């Protein structure tokens, strides 16, 4: 009887240990996204990132003075080029072009940068039209068009200009070479919060009254709209056009639901639908997706199956010993 009690206690201890171990392993792996590796960024300050998957290149632009462009090998992080720039280019965002060029943009400013020579070409550097506040929201993947958010500016007697709080936003798409107007949408929204081209270059995503709207600007047709109200300050879209990055999550564009809670921030580059890179605390973090967000289940992990098999085996072990002991006791009592 003493031996059975010891075996029962040992079986219970093993089951508890296995359950805790499997639970911890599953908890560590439950996220759809994980950091596959981290490398030192090699510099301090605010960085903007852009990834060229087909060229195996990662561009890291330090936007605080002195500006610095570091071109790395995307797969390994090896530094290929390191350039320093004089002055302030006023670049706030980076975008990888399908032509292999790097596009940086800020207010009314679009600059094309050659990754091999660091040569910079200003494509837009000012407005000759009426007084307007013009913010560049994105460059098309082929580098031929630019998305602008425009608001009228009221000139004061002292020469300064202000934007009235009630001034609505007008979205425009212009040709980067000729400046020709390709599309325009006047809204009643007064916040020029975000905007971006989708990967096909034919559609754009713009927030209007906290609804993200998808427009095919060539046909002037709205093809989709988010069903949930949510503010968007910056818009980083995945190539599938169905998800985007917020500072603390990956969110479904149509429903507005957070698919995955991650502290990624907005200083990141989306490489493809299952791969992104962000920068934090002087590190470049390579995030990979192991499965579709929001599809987690304990049965998705081997630890759960091992734990279940072990629990069943231990249960039969304990029950078997209990039955044998009961049979033995009945046999002794029947004598």
BELSUL-V405603 format. One record per pair of residues at least 12 apart in sequence whose ideal C-beta (glycine too) atoms are under 8 Angstrom apart, sorted by the first residue. I is the first residue (numbers start at 0). J is the second residue. D is the distance in Angstrom with one decimal. If there is no record, write none. Layout:
# BELSUL-V405603
i={I | I}
j={J | J}
d={D | D}
This chain:
# BELSUL-V405603
i={0 | 3 | 3 | 3 | 6 | 6 | 6 | 7 | 7 | 10 | 10 | 10 | 11 | 11 | 13 | 13 | 14 | 14 | 14 | 17 | 17 | 17 | 17 | 18 | 18 | 20 | 21 | 21 | 21 | 21 | 24 | 24 | 25 | 25 | 25 | 25 | 28 | 28 | 29 | 30 | 30 | 30 | 31 | 31 | 31 | 31 | 31 | 31 | 31 | 31 | 31 | 31 | 32 | 32 | 32 | 32 | 32 | 32 | 32 | 32 | 33 | 33 | 33 | 34 | 34 | 34 | 34 | 35 | 35 | 35 | 36 | 36 | 37 | 37 | 37 | 37 | 38 | 38 | 38 | 38 | 39 | 39 | 39 | 40 | 40 | 40 | 40 | 40 | 40 | 41 | 41 | 42 | 42 | 42 | 43 | 44 | 44 | 44 | 45 | 45 | 45 | 45 | 46 | 46 | 46 | 46 | 46 | 46 | 47 | 47 | 47 | 47 | 47 | 47 | 47 | 47 | 47 | 48 | 48 | 48 | 48 | 48 | 48 | 48 | 48 | 48 | 49 | 49 | 49 | 49 | 49 | 50 | 50 | 50 | 50 | 50 | 50 | 51 | 51 | 51 | 51 | 52 | 52 | 52 | 52 | 54 | 54 | 55 | 55 | 55 | 56 | 56 | 56 | 56 | 56 | 56 | 57 | 57 | 57 | 57 | 57 | 57 | 57 | 57 | 58 | 58 | 58 | 58 | 58 | 58 | 58 | 59 | 59 | 59 | 60 | 60 | 60 | 60 | 62 | 62 | 64 | 65 | 65 | 65 | 66 | 66 | 66 | 66 | 66 | 66 | 67 | 67 | 67 | 67 | 68 | 68 | 68 | 68 | 68 | 68 | 68 | 69 | 69 | 70 | 70 | 73 | 76 | 80 | 80 | 80 | 82 | 84 | 84 | 88 | 88 | 88 | 88 | 88 | 89 | 89 | 89 | 90 | 90 | 90 | 90 | 90 | 91 | 91 | 91 | 92 | 92 | 92 | 93 | 94 | 94 | 95 | 96 | 96 | 96 | 96 | 96 | 97 | 97 | 97 | 98 | 98 | 99 | 100 | 100 | 100 | 100 | 101 | 101 | 102 | 102 | 104 | 104 | 104 | 104 | 105 | 106 | 106 | 106 | 107 | 107 | 107 | 107 | 107 | 107 | 107 | 108 | 108 | 108 | 108 | 109 | 109 | 109 | 109 | 109 | 109 | 109 | 110 | 111 | 122 | 122 | 122 | 123 | 123 | 123 | 129 | 130 | 130 | 130 | 130 | 130 | 131 | 131 | 131 | 131 | 132 | 132 | 132 | 132 | 132 | 132 | 132 | 133 | 133 | 133 | 134 | 134 | 134 | 134 | 135 | 136 | 136 | 136 | 136 | 136 | 136 | 136 | 136 | 137 | 137 | 137 | 137 | 137 | 138 | 138 | 139 | 139 | 140 | 140 | 140 | 140 | 141 | 142 | 143 | 143 | 143 | 144 | 144 | 144 | 144 | 144 | 144 | 144 | 145 | 145 | 145 | 146 | 146 | 146 | 146 | 146 | 146 | 146 | 146 | 147 | 147 | 147 | 147 | 148 | 148 | 148 | 148 | 148 | 149 | 149 | 149 | 149 | 150 | 150 | 150 | 150 | 150 | 150 | 151 | 164 | 165 | 166 | 167 | 167 | 167 | 167 | 167 | 168 | 168 | 168 | 168 | 168 | 169 | 169 | 169 | 169 | 170 | 170 | 170 | 170 | 170 | 170 | 171 | 171 | 172 | 172 | 181 | 182 | 182 | 182 | 184 | 184 | 186 | 187 | 188 | 188 | 188 | 190 | 192 | 192 | 192 | 192 | 193 | 193 | 193 | 193 | 193 | 193 | 194 | 194 | 195 | 195 | 195 | 197 | 197 | 197 | 198 | 198 | 198 | 198 | 199 | 201 | 201 | 201 | 202 | 202 | 202 | 202 | 202 | 203 | 204 | 204 | 204 | 204 | 204 | 206 | 206 | 206 | 208 | 209 | 209 | 209 | 209 | 210 | 210 | 210 | 211 | 211 | 211 | 211 | 211 | 211 | 212 | 212 | 213 | 213 | 223 | 223 | 225 | 225 | 225 | 225 | 226 | 226 | 226 | 227 | 227 | 227 | 228 | 229 | 229 | 231 | 231 | 233 | 235 | 235 | 235 | 236 | 236 | 237 | 237 | 238 | 238 | 238 | 239 | 240 | 241 | 242 | 242 | 244 | 244 | 244 | 244 | 244 | 245 | 245 | 246 | 246 | 246 | 246 | 247 | 247 | 247 | 247 | 248 | 248 | 249 | 249 | 249 | 258 | 258 | 259 | 259 | 261 | 263 | 263 | 263 | 264 | 264 | 264 | 266 | 266 | 272 | 273 | 273 | 274 | 274 | 274}
j={324 | 320 | 321 | 324 | 316 | 317 | 320 | 317 | 320 | 313 | 316 | 317 | 313 | 317 | 309 | 313 | 309 | 310 | 313 | 305 | 306 | 309 | 310 | 306 | 310 | 302 | 302 | 303 | 305 | 306 | 300 | 302 | 297 | 300 | 302 | 303 | 289 | 300 | 295 | 259 | 261 | 295 | 258 | 259 | 288 | 289 | 290 | 291 | 292 | 293 | 294 | 295 | 249 | 259 | 261 | 286 | 287 | 288 | 289 | 292 | 286 | 287 | 289 | 284 | 285 | 286 | 287 | 285 | 286 | 287 | 284 | 285 | 282 | 283 | 284 | 285 | 76 | 282 | 283 | 285 | 281 | 282 | 283 | 59 | 69 | 278 | 281 | 282 | 283 | 69 | 78 | 61 | 67 | 69 | 281 | 61 | 62 | 63 | 61 | 62 | 63 | 266 | 59 | 60 | 61 | 62 | 266 | 278 | 59 | 60 | 62 | 90 | 91 | 92 | 93 | 103 | 266 | 60 | 93 | 266 | 267 | 268 | 276 | 277 | 278 | 283 | 93 | 94 | 95 | 101 | 268 | 73 | 95 | 268 | 269 | 270 | 276 | 73 | 95 | 99 | 114 | 73 | 270 | 271 | 274 | 73 | 99 | 72 | 73 | 74 | 70 | 71 | 72 | 73 | 79 | 114 | 70 | 71 | 72 | 73 | 76 | 268 | 276 | 283 | 70 | 71 | 93 | 95 | 101 | 112 | 114 | 71 | 278 | 283 | 90 | 93 | 101 | 103 | 90 | 91 | 87 | 83 | 84 | 85 | 83 | 84 | 86 | 87 | 88 | 90 | 81 | 82 | 83 | 84 | 80 | 81 | 82 | 83 | 84 | 112 | 117 | 81 | 82 | 82 | 114 | 270 | 283 | 114 | 115 | 117 | 117 | 117 | 119 | 103 | 105 | 108 | 110 | 119 | 105 | 106 | 108 | 103 | 104 | 105 | 108 | 110 | 104 | 105 | 106 | 104 | 105 | 233 | 268 | 137 | 138 | 268 | 111 | 138 | 140 | 141 | 142 | 140 | 141 | 142 | 141 | 142 | 114 | 112 | 113 | 114 | 142 | 113 | 114 | 138 | 142 | 135 | 137 | 138 | 145 | 135 | 133 | 134 | 135 | 123 | 124 | 125 | 126 | 133 | 134 | 135 | 121 | 123 | 124 | 135 | 121 | 122 | 123 | 135 | 138 | 145 | 175 | 122 | 142 | 145 | 175 | 176 | 135 | 145 | 175 | 151 | 151 | 152 | 153 | 154 | 160 | 149 | 150 | 151 | 152 | 149 | 150 | 151 | 152 | 160 | 162 | 191 | 147 | 148 | 149 | 147 | 148 | 149 | 191 | 147 | 148 | 170 | 191 | 193 | 194 | 195 | 205 | 234 | 194 | 195 | 196 | 203 | 234 | 175 | 196 | 196 | 200 | 196 | 198 | 199 | 200 | 200 | 175 | 174 | 175 | 176 | 172 | 173 | 174 | 175 | 181 | 196 | 200 | 172 | 173 | 175 | 170 | 171 | 172 | 194 | 195 | 196 | 203 | 205 | 170 | 171 | 172 | 173 | 168 | 169 | 170 | 191 | 194 | 168 | 169 | 170 | 171 | 162 | 166 | 167 | 168 | 169 | 191 | 166 | 189 | 189 | 189 | 185 | 186 | 187 | 188 | 189 | 186 | 188 | 189 | 190 | 191 | 183 | 184 | 185 | 186 | 183 | 184 | 186 | 194 | 203 | 205 | 183 | 184 | 203 | 216 | 216 | 216 | 217 | 219 | 205 | 214 | 207 | 208 | 206 | 207 | 208 | 206 | 206 | 230 | 231 | 232 | 205 | 206 | 231 | 232 | 233 | 234 | 206 | 234 | 234 | 235 | 236 | 213 | 236 | 240 | 236 | 238 | 239 | 240 | 240 | 215 | 216 | 217 | 214 | 215 | 216 | 222 | 240 | 216 | 234 | 236 | 240 | 243 | 252 | 230 | 231 | 234 | 228 | 228 | 229 | 230 | 231 | 224 | 225 | 228 | 224 | 225 | 231 | 234 | 252 | 255 | 224 | 225 | 240 | 252 | 252 | 253 | 252 | 253 | 254 | 255 | 253 | 254 | 255 | 254 | 255 | 256 | 255 | 250 | 255 | 243 | 245 | 265 | 265 | 267 | 269 | 252 | 269 | 269 | 272 | 269 | 271 | 272 | 272 | 252 | 253 | 258 | 292 | 263 | 265 | 267 | 269 | 275 | 257 | 265 | 262 | 263 | 264 | 265 | 260 | 261 | 262 | 263 | 260 | 261 | 261 | 263 | 292 | 292 | 293 | 292 | 293 | 286 | 275 | 277 | 286 | 277 | 278 | 279 | 278 | 279 | 288 | 287 | 288 | 286 | 287 | 288}
d={6.9 | 5.1 | 7.5 | 5.6 | 7.6 | 7.6 | 6.2 | 5.5 | 7.2 | 4.6 | 5.8 | 5.3 | 8.0 | 8.0 | 7.5 | 6.4 | 7.0 | 5.7 | 5.0 | 7.6 | 5.5 | 5.0 | 7.4 | 6.0 | 7.5 | 7.6 | 3.9 | 6.4 | 6.7 | 4.0 | 7.2 | 4.6 | 6.0 | 5.1 | 5.4 | 6.4 | 7.9 | 6.0 | 5.2 | 6.8 | 7.4 | 7.9 | 7.7 | 5.3 | 5.6 | 6.3 | 5.3 | 6.7 | 4.4 | 7.5 | 7.3 | 7.0 | 7.4 | 5.9 | 5.8 | 5.2 | 7.0 | 5.3 | 7.6 | 7.6 | 7.1 | 6.2 | 6.5 | 5.0 | 6.6 | 5.9 | 8.0 | 4.9 | 7.3 | 4.6 | 8.0 | 5.0 | 4.6 | 6.7 | 5.0 | 7.1 | 4.1 | 6.9 | 5.1 | 7.9 | 6.3 | 6.4 | 7.6 | 6.7 | 8.0 | 5.8 | 5.4 | 6.3 | 5.3 | 6.7 | 7.0 | 5.8 | 6.3 | 7.2 | 6.3 | 4.9 | 7.6 | 4.4 | 7.0 | 5.3 | 5.4 | 6.9 | 5.1 | 6.6 | 5.6 | 7.3 | 5.9 | 4.9 | 7.7 | 4.9 | 5.8 | 7.1 | 7.4 | 6.1 | 4.3 | 7.6 | 6.5 | 7.8 | 6.4 | 6.6 | 6.1 | 3.7 | 6.0 | 7.5 | 6.4 | 7.9 | 4.0 | 5.9 | 4.3 | 5.9 | 5.4 | 5.9 | 6.0 | 4.2 | 7.3 | 4.4 | 6.4 | 7.0 | 5.0 | 6.8 | 7.7 | 6.8 | 5.2 | 6.1 | 7.9 | 7.9 | 6.2 | 5.7 | 4.7 | 5.5 | 6.1 | 7.2 | 7.0 | 5.7 | 7.5 | 6.2 | 7.3 | 4.5 | 7.4 | 4.5 | 7.7 | 6.9 | 6.7 | 7.8 | 5.7 | 7.9 | 6.3 | 7.2 | 5.1 | 7.9 | 6.4 | 6.6 | 7.5 | 7.5 | 6.6 | 5.6 | 7.9 | 6.6 | 5.9 | 6.8 | 6.3 | 5.8 | 7.1 | 7.7 | 7.1 | 4.1 | 7.8 | 7.1 | 6.3 | 7.8 | 7.2 | 6.9 | 5.3 | 7.1 | 7.5 | 7.7 | 4.5 | 7.9 | 6.9 | 6.9 | 5.9 | 5.4 | 7.8 | 7.9 | 5.2 | 7.2 | 6.6 | 7.0 | 7.2 | 7.2 | 3.9 | 7.5 | 7.6 | 6.7 | 7.7 | 7.5 | 5.9 | 7.1 | 4.3 | 6.4 | 5.2 | 3.7 | 6.7 | 5.3 | 7.2 | 6.4 | 7.1 | 4.2 | 7.9 | 5.7 | 7.2 | 7.9 | 7.7 | 6.9 | 5.3 | 7.6 | 7.7 | 7.1 | 6.7 | 7.1 | 4.2 | 4.9 | 5.3 | 7.1 | 6.8 | 5.2 | 7.3 | 6.8 | 6.5 | 7.5 | 6.2 | 7.7 | 5.8 | 4.5 | 6.2 | 4.1 | 7.6 | 6.3 | 7.5 | 6.7 | 7.1 | 5.8 | 6.9 | 6.1 | 7.5 | 6.1 | 5.5 | 4.3 | 7.4 | 6.7 | 7.5 | 6.2 | 6.2 | 6.6 | 7.5 | 4.4 | 4.3 | 5.8 | 6.3 | 5.8 | 6.5 | 6.9 | 7.0 | 7.7 | 4.9 | 7.8 | 7.1 | 6.6 | 7.0 | 7.6 | 7.2 | 4.1 | 7.7 | 5.6 | 5.7 | 5.3 | 6.7 | 6.1 | 5.8 | 7.0 | 4.6 | 7.8 | 5.4 | 7.9 | 5.4 | 7.8 | 5.5 | 7.5 | 5.3 | 6.8 | 4.8 | 7.9 | 5.6 | 6.1 | 5.5 | 7.9 | 7.9 | 6.6 | 3.3 | 6.7 | 7.7 | 7.9 | 5.8 | 4.5 | 5.0 | 7.4 | 7.9 | 7.2 | 7.2 | 4.9 | 4.8 | 6.3 | 6.3 | 7.9 | 4.6 | 5.7 | 6.8 | 6.6 | 5.8 | 7.0 | 5.4 | 6.8 | 6.1 | 6.2 | 6.2 | 7.7 | 7.8 | 7.0 | 5.6 | 5.3 | 6.9 | 7.7 | 5.6 | 5.2 | 7.3 | 6.3 | 5.8 | 7.8 | 7.0 | 4.7 | 7.4 | 6.5 | 5.4 | 7.7 | 5.9 | 3.7 | 6.2 | 7.0 | 4.7 | 7.5 | 5.9 | 5.2 | 4.8 | 7.4 | 5.7 | 7.4 | 6.4 | 5.6 | 6.4 | 6.2 | 6.2 | 6.9 | 5.7 | 5.2 | 6.4 | 5.9 | 5.4 | 5.4 | 6.6 | 6.9 | 4.7 | 6.4 | 6.9 | 4.9 | 6.9 | 7.1 | 4.6 | 7.0 | 6.7 | 7.8 | 5.5 | 4.9 | 7.8 | 7.2 | 5.6 | 7.0 | 4.0 | 7.7 | 6.8 | 7.6 | 7.0 | 5.2 | 7.7 | 7.7 | 4.9 | 5.2 | 7.7 | 5.2 | 6.6 | 5.6 | 5.5 | 7.5 | 5.5 | 4.6 | 6.1 | 5.5 | 4.0 | 7.4 | 6.2 | 4.4 | 7.4 | 5.2 | 7.3 | 6.3 | 4.7 | 7.5 | 4.3 | 7.9 | 6.4 | 7.6 | 6.0 | 7.5 | 5.8 | 6.4 | 5.2 | 7.2 | 6.7 | 7.3 | 5.9 | 6.1 | 6.3 | 7.9 | 7.7 | 7.1 | 7.5 | 4.6 | 7.5 | 8.0 | 4.4 | 6.0 | 5.6 | 7.7 | 5.4 | 5.3 | 6.7 | 7.0 | 4.2 | 6.4 | 7.9 | 5.8 | 7.9 | 4.9 | 7.7 | 7.6 | 7.8 | 7.7 | 6.3 | 6.2 | 5.8 | 7.1 | 5.1 | 6.6 | 5.9 | 6.7 | 6.1 | 3.0 | 7.2 | 7.4 | 7.7 | 4.9 | 7.9 | 7.8 | 4.9 | 6.6 | 6.7 | 6.0 | 7.5 | 7.4 | 5.7 | 5.3 | 7.3 | 6.1 | 5.6 | 5.1 | 7.2 | 6.9 | 6.6 | 7.7 | 5.9 | 6.9 | 6.3 | 6.9 | 7.2 | 7.8 | 7.9 | 7.5 | 7.0 | 5.4 | 5.7 | 6.5 | 7.0 | 5.7 | 7.5 | 5.2 | 6.2 | 6.4 | 7.8 | 5.9 | 3.6 | 4.8 | 4.3 | 7.2 | 7.7 | 7.3 | 4.9 | 7.2 | 5.8 | 7.8 | 6.2 | 5.0 | 7.5 | 7.5 | 6.4 | 4.0 | 7.1 | 5.9 | 7.2}
